[in-house]
Amino acid sequence: MQNKEIKTFERGSALSIFSSDRKEDVIALILAFILAMAIYFIY
């Protein structure tokens, strides 16, 4: 009989400065939107 090991997938990275992945995603979306608007209005 073979033992099946369940490998858990660890989301994110150890270099993250945020406490949760959701907060990191929201901040990234906001920064991307601000950058896109800045490029749109400047050029």
N, C-alpha and C positions, 0 to 999 in steps of 0.2 A: 504494500500500500504506500502510495506516495503522499508526502505532506505538501499541501499547497500553501505557499506563503502569500499572505495578502499584503501587497505593497501599497502604502498610502502615498498619495501625491501631495507634496507640500507646495501649496500655491504661494507665489511671491518669492522674494529673495531675502537673504539675510541683511542686505544693504538698505532695505527699506527704512525710512525714518517715520513712517506712519504706523499707527497701532493696528489698523485694519485695512484689508484690501479694498473694501468699498470706499473708504475715505480717500485712499490713494487714487482710485479710479475717478472719483468726483473731482478731486483737485486737478488731475491730469486733463479731464474734459474742460474744466473752466479755463485752465491755462492755454489749452489749444484753441479755444474759442476766442480768448483775448488776443492771442497771437494772430489768428486768422483775421480778426477785425482790424487789428493794427496794420497788417499788410494790405488789406483791402482799401483802407482809407488813406494810407500814406502813398500807395502807388496808384 
